[in-house]
Amino acid sequence: METKRKALGRGLEQLFTNERIDFDSFEKGIINDATKHDEIVEIPLSEIRSNPYQPRKEFDEEALQEFAESIKEHGVIQPIIVKKSIKGYELIAGERRTRASKLAGKETIPAIVREFNDQEMMEIALIENIQRENLNPIEEAEAFEQIIKTSQITQDEAAKKFGKSRSYITNILGLLRLPERTRKYVTENKITMGHARALSKLSDADEINSLAERIVKEGLSVREIEKLTSSDELSKSNKIARKKTVVSVKYTIYEGAFREKIGTKVKINNKKIEIPFDSDKDLDRILEILGINIEGE
């Protein structure tokens, strides 16, 4: 493992610790090391498979086409990073470069071959997309959830590692509570992260979907949605259940018996008997009825 890490370049130790990681310095370290040792090779695009942990599900086809035109003119400036697999290679970093190269009609692409385990592949794919290419909020939420579960790290540790605030991680993970139809609107950029965060505080799927439809059709602002979701009429996912005082039928009967006995309305609640009185004379009357004698008086 030590030999492997030395060969990967200076950025690797930073990438796989709990310290904040920077993809650019990590990739630059690997490229510089590979250049120095003449390890950049041309490999067939047909033999490359996407990183199985790639969090991005949607790619901007128009942007990819523009990138492909640039590659036709200038070639691939920066090599991709792959690992050798049983059949061909698995992509570690450089998904857009690979896709654009295929669109450009290229048959090969410059690459650096390194070894990574599944955990490392997952983290590299996530950090590249977060720092280089904006994931949509749902893709990002799913990626963070996978990292946290697989790595068994806390939300605080994930926030530190990926340069986010703890509240950001909490809010992004909250989007995974949204029903599928609303999540699709988020993925399609029809509703914003602000809208989605407000909707994620609700628990009723029908209410969430209904409000999401209104955002799309009526163009409701985030402020308007926050006002609507704060209404007591909507079901909150984190709503605090208020305890309701349930008066036992038996206690009601006992209260009636007390009232008939001492002529005063008595309350029995929370394991207490409350007997009100108007004056000291009234208190003496109640004690006398109850047969309570106080010595010395």
C-alpha positions in Angstrom: 0.0 0.0 0.0 2.9 2.4 0.9 4.5 1.8 -2.5 1.2 2.3 -4.3 0.6 5.6 -2.5 4.0 7.0 -3.3 3.4 6.2 -6.9 0.1 8.0 -7.0 1.4 11.4 -6.3 1.5 13.9 -3.4 -2.3 14.6 -3.5 -3.4 11.1 -2.5 -2.7 11.3 1.2 -4.8 14.4 1.5 -7.6 12.8 -0.6 -8.1 9.8 1.7 -7.8 11.4 5.1 -10.6 13.2 7.0 -9.0 16.5 6.2 -10.5 18.8 3.6 -9.7 17.4 0.1 -8.9 19.3 -3.1 -9.4 17.4 -6.3 -7.2 19.7 -8.4 -4.1 19.3 -6.3 -4.8 15.5 -6.1 -5.0 15.2 -9.9 -2.1 17.5 -10.5 0.1 15.4 -8.2 -0.8 12.2 -10.1 -0.2 13.9 -13.6 3.1 15.4 -12.6 4.3 12.1 -11.2 3.1 10.2 -14.3 4.8 12.8 -16.6 8.0 12.5 -14.8 8.0 8.7 -15.1 6.7 8.7 -18.7 3.5 6.8 -17.7 0.9 8.6 -19.7 -0.4 6.2 -22.4 -3.0 6.2 -25.1 -5.8 3.6 -24.5 -8.8 2.7 -26.6 -12.0 4.5 -25.7 -13.9 1.3 -26.5 -12.2 -0.4 -23.5 -13.2 2.2 -20.9 -16.1 1.7 -18.7 -17.6 4.5 -16.5 -16.8 4.6 -12.8 -19.5 2.5 -11.2 -19.7 5.1 -8.4 -20.1 8.0 -10.7 -22.8 10.2 -9.0 -23.7 12.1 -12.1 -26.7 10.6 -13.9 -27.5 13.6 -16.2 -25.0 15.2 -18.6 -25.6 18.4 -20.5 -25.5 17.2 -24.1 -25.1 20.7 -25.5 -22.1 21.4 -23.3 -20.6 18.0 -24.1 -20.9 18.7 -27.9 -19.1 22.1 -27.4 -16.4 20.2 -25.5 -16.2 17.7 -28.3 -15.6 20.5 -30.8 -12.8 21.8 -28.7 -11.2 18.3 -28.5 -11.4 18.0 -32.3 -9.4 21.2 -32.6 -7.0 20.9 -29.7 -7.1 17.3 -28.6 -7.4 16.1 -24.9 -5.1 18.5 -23.0 -5.3 16.6 -19.6 -5.1 12.8 -19.4 -7.9 10.9 -17.7 -7.2 8.5 -14.8 -8.2 4.8 -15.0 -7.7 1.5 -13.2 -7.1 -1.8 -15.0 -10.0 -4.2 -14.8 -10.6 -7.7 -15.9 -11.9 -6.4 -19.2 -10.3 -3.1 -20.2 -10.3 -0.2 -17.8 -12.6 1.5 -15.3 -12.7 5.3 -15.3 -11.6 7.0 -12.1 -11.6 10.6 -13.2 -12.4 12.3 -16.5 -15.9 11.3 -17.3 -16.7 14.4 -19.4 -13.4 14.2 -21.3 -14.1 10.6 -22.1 -17.7 11.2 -23.3 -16.6 14.3 -25.3 -13.8 12.4 -26.9 -16.2 9.7 -28.1 -18.5 12.4 -29.5 -15.5 13.9 -31.3 -14.9 10.6 -33.0 -11.6 9.8 -31.2 -10.6 6.2 -30.9 -8.0 6.6 -28.1 -7.5 9.0 -25.2 -4.4 9.8 -23.1 -4.6 8.1 -19.7 -2.8 7.4 -16.5 -3.3 3.8 -15.1 -3.4 3.5 -11.3 -4.9 1.1 -8.8 -7.7 2.2 -6.5 -10.1 0.3 -4.3 -13.9 0.8 -4.4 -14.0 3.3 -1.6 -11.3 5.4 -3.2 -13.1 5.3 -6.6 -16.3 6.5 -4.9 -14.7 9.4 -3.1 -12.7 10.5 -6.2 -15.9 10.5 -8.4 -17.8 12.5 -5.8 -15.1 15.1 -5.1 -14.4 15.6 -8.9 -18.1 16.3 -9.5 -18.6 18.5 -6.5 -15.5 20.7 -7.2 -15.4 20.5 -11.0 -18.9 19.9 -12.3 -22.1 20.9 -10.5 -24.2 17.9 -9.7 -27.9 18.4 -9.4 -29.0 18.5 -5.8 -30.5 15.0 -5.9 -27.3 13.4 -7.4 -25.3 15.2 -4.8 -27.5 14.0 -1.9 -27.4 10.4 -3.1 -23.6 10.6 -3.4 -23.2 12.0 0.1 -25.5 9.4 1.5 -23.5 6.6 -0.1 -20.2 8.1 1.1 -21.5 8.4 4.7 -23.0 4.9 4.8 -20.0 3.2 3.1 -17.3 5.1 4.9 -19.2 5.0 8.2 -18.4 8.7 8.8 -20.6 11.3 10.5 -22.2 14.2 8.8 -19.7 16.5 10.6 -16.8 14.5 9.2 -18.3 14.5 5.7 -18.8 18.3 5.9 -15.1 18.8 6.9 -13.8 16.4 4.3 -15.7 17.9 1.4 -15.5 21.5 2.4 -19.1 22.0 3.3 -21.0 23.2 6.4 -22.7 20.7 8.6 -26.1 22.4 7.9 -25.4 22.1 4.1 -24.9 18.3 4.5 -28.0 18.0 6.6 -30.1 20.0 4.2 -28.9 18.2 1.1 -29.6 14.8 2.7 -33.0 16.0 3.6 -33.9 16.1 -0.1 -33.9 12.3 -0.2 -37.2 12.4 1.8 -38.9 14.0 -1.2 -41.3 11.9 -3.3 -40.1 10.7 -6.7 -42.1 13.1 -8.8 -40.8 16.1 -6.9 -37.2 14.8 -7.0 -37.6 14.6 -10.8 -38.4 18.3 -10.9 -35.3 19.0 -8.9 -33.2 16.8 -11.2 -34.6 18.6 -14.3 -33.9 22.0 -12.6 -37.6 22.9 -12.7 -37.4 23.7 -9.0 -34.4 25.1 -7.1 -32.5 23.8 -4.1 -34.2 26.4 -2.0 -37.6 25.2 -3.1 -36.6 21.6 -2.5 -35.2 22.3 1.0 -38.5 24.0 2.0 -40.6 21.1 0.6 -38.4 18.5 2.4 -39.7 19.8 5.7 -43.1 18.4 4.9 -44.1 14.7 5.5 -47.1 14.3 3.3 -46.1 13.2 -0.3 -49.3 14.5 -1.8 -48.8 17.9 -0.3 -45.2 18.0 -1.4 -46.1 17.0 -5.0 -49.0 19.5 -5.1 -46.7 22.4 -4.0 -44.0 21.3 -6.5 -46.6 21.4 -9.3 -47.5 24.9 -8.2 -43.9 26.0 -8.3 -43.5 24.7 -11.8 -46.8 26.1 -13.1 -47.2 29.3 -11.1 -43.5 30.2 -10.7 -43.8 30.5 -6.9 -40.7 32.0 -5.2 -38.7 30.2 -2.5 -40.1 32.8 0.0 -43.7 32.0 -1.0 -43.1 28.3 -0.6 -41.4 28.8 2.8 -44.5 30.7 3.9 -46.8 28.0 2.7 -44.8 25.1 4.2 -44.8 26.9 7.6 -48.6 26.7 7.7 -50.0 24.6 10.6 -52.3 23.0 8.1 -49.4 21.1 6.4 -47.8 18.0 7.8 -44.2 18.7 8.9 -41.7 15.9 8.8 -40.1 17.2 11.9 -43.3 18.4 13.6 -43.2 18.1 17.3 -46.1 16.1 18.6 -48.0 18.0 21.2 -49.2 16.0 24.1 -53.0 16.2 24.5 -54.5 15.9 28.0 -56.8 13.0 27.9 -59.2 13.1 30.8 -60.0 9.6 32.1 -63.7 8.8 32.4 -62.9 7.3 35.8 -61.3 10.6 36.9 -64.4 12.5 35.8 -66.5 10.3 38.0 -64.2 10.8 41.0 -64.2 14.6 40.4 -68.0 14.5 40.5 -68.0 12.5 43.7 -65.6 15.0 45.3 -67.9 17.9 44.3 -70.9 16.3 45.8 -69.0 15.6 49.0 -67.4 19.0 49.6 -69.4 21.3 47.4 -66.2 22.4 45.5 -65.1 21.7 41.9 -62.1 19.4 42.1 -59.6 18.6 39.3 -57.8 15.3 39.1 -55.0 15.4 36.5 -51.3 14.4 36.1 -51.5 12.3 39.3 -52.6 15.3 41.3 -55.9 16.2 43.1 -56.5 20.0 43.1 -59.0 21.3 45.6 -59.5 25.1 45.4 -60.8 27.2 48.3 -61.9 30.8 48.7 -60.7 31.6 52.2 -59.3 30.1 55.4 -62.8 29.6 56.6 -63.6 27.7 53.4 -60.5 25.6 53.8 -61.6 24.8 57.4 -65.0 23.7 56.1 -63.4 21.4 53.5 -61.1 19.8 56.1 -64.0 19.3 58.4 -66.0 17.5 55.7 -63.0 15.3 55.0 -62.6 14.5 58.6 -59.2 16.0 58.9 -58.4 17.5 62.4 -55.3 19.6 62.9 -54.0 19.4 66.5 -53.4 22.7 68.3 -56.2 24.6 66.5 
